[in-house]
């Protein structure tokens, strides 16, 4: 806890949190939103395809979009660490924060398993149904991303020590 | 401020929708969560189509990718409806904030760009784009403008509480 308080009170964290500059806190929030759009958005497209939407879409060349997902992932990992530094004692005491990280971990795991299964193997027969196990993974991935977004958003409202309406919008 | 907008906001703020937003504290966070999910659906589908036209993952044929468009439209509708929920709950914090109007303007531009894609024949040109085939310049310009505009819309939305004075 002392370490967290120290992180929170470090010059850099104070600047990020309290600077009136739009390049501090607001820009980090924006980058976290943009990374979410890239990572979750592109993951959802892959999940929908694996679930059976737009079956004529060949999955193998889709692997080229994977760097877009990783760009989103790392944008959010870095901006996420900065957001934690700003508010370490409160965020790390919030159970929803850990639930969110758990859902992200599960979603990324599903994404990797899907990528390993579908990208190398389906250049020749894109119209064929994918294995049921891949479809289950795609459904789970969609669920975990939606759950991660929900937990993330509610982190600003629940278990914050204030009432629901008084929190940061 | 235009009096029609003020009158509309005053009326909207007295509807039962506004009452629910103010009365139930979970409505706002629930609408925010859905706004983010809708945003991911919209930007995910549109963004990958734009990137394909710009030459990323060129071996992906365009037409089947375009078939996922209903998911982007659904994402947009989710954002629109939840946006109306925010606006109804506190219209005056939006109408007196230039960032809100800038965001609306950029959404309008993004819509005009979509219209340009379909009515100027660019869509017909790229519809049959085979795997590995390069998109024509006009399509690339539209794709680039689309990415820039949607990123700007997200930026302005996220800046609502920070830029301008109304919040």
Boltz contact constraints between the chains, C-beta under 6 A:
constraints:
  - contact:
      token1: [A, 26]
      token2: [B, 159]
      max_distance: 6.0
  - contact:
      token1: [A, 26]
      token2: [B, 162]
      max_distance: 6.0
  - contact:
      token1: [A, 29]
      token2: [B, 158]
      max_distance: 6.0
  - contact:
      token1: [A, 30]
      token2: [B, 155]
      max_distance: 6.0
  - contact:
      token1: [A, 30]
      token2: [B, 158]
      max_distance: 6.0
  - contact:
      token1: [A, 33]
      token2: [B, 154]
      max_distance: 6.0
  - contact:
      token1: [A, 33]
      token2: [B, 158]
      max_distance: 6.0
  - contact:
      token1: [A, 37]
      token2: [B, 39]
      max_distance: 6.0
  - contact:
      token1: [A, 37]
      token2: [B, 40]
      max_distance: 6.0
  - contact:
      token1: [A, 37]
      token2: [B, 43]
      max_distance: 6.0
  - contact:
      token1: [A, 40]
      token2: [B, 40]
      max_distance: 6.0
  - contact:
      token1: [A, 41]
      token2: [B, 40]
      max_distance: 6.0
  - contact:
      token1: [A, 41]
      token2: [B, 43]
      max_distance: 6.0
  - contact:
      token1: [A, 41]
      token2: [B, 44]
      max_distance: 6.0
  - contact:
      token1: [A, 42]
      token2: [B, 44]
      max_distance: 6.0
  - contact:
      token1: [A, 44]
      token2: [B, 44]
      max_distance: 6.0
  - contact:
      token1: [A, 45]
      token2: [B, 44]
      max_distance: 6.0
  - contact:
      token1: [A, 45]
      token2: [B, 45]
      max_distance: 6.0
  - contact:
      token1: [A, 45]
      token2: [B, 48]
      max_distance: 6.0
  - contact:
      token1: [A, 54]
      token2: [B, 64]
      max_distance: 6.0
  - contact:
      token1: [A, 54]
      token2: [B, 67]
      max_distance: 6.0
  - contact:
      token1: [A, 54]
      token2: [B, 68]
      max_distance: 6.0
  - contact:
      token1: [A, 56]
      token2: [B, 64]
      max_distance: 6.0
  - contact:
      token1: [A, 57]
      token2: [B, 64]
      max_distance: 6.0
  - contact:
      token1: [A, 61]
      token2: [B, 57]
      max_distance: 6.0
  - contact:
      token1: [A, 61]
      token2: [B, 59]
      max_distance: 6.0
  - contact:
      token1: [A, 61]
      token2: [B, 60]
      max_distance: 6.0
  - contact:
      token1: [A, 64]
      token2: [B, 57]
      max_distance: 6.0
  - contact:
      token1: [A, 65]
      token2: [B, 57]
      max_distance: 6.0
  - contact:
      token1: [A, 146]
      token2: [B, 37]
      max_distance: 6.0
  - contact:
      token1: [A, 149]
      token2: [B, 36]
      max_distance: 6.0
  - contact:
      token1: [A, 149]
      token2: [B, 37]
      max_distance: 6.0
  - contact:
      token1: [A, 150]
      token2: [B, 33]
      max_distance: 6.0
  - contact:
      token1: [A, 153]
      token2: [B, 32]
      max_distance: 6.0
  - contact:
      token1: [A, 153]
      token2: [B, 33]
      max_distance: 6.0
  - contact:
      token1: [A, 154]
      token2: [B, 29]
      max_distance: 6.0
  - contact:
      token1: [A, 157]
      token2: [B, 29]
      max_distance: 6.0
  - contact:
      token1: [A, 164]
      token2: [B, 25]
      max_distance: 6.0
  - contact:
      token1: [A, 165]
      token2: [B, 25]
      max_distance: 6.0
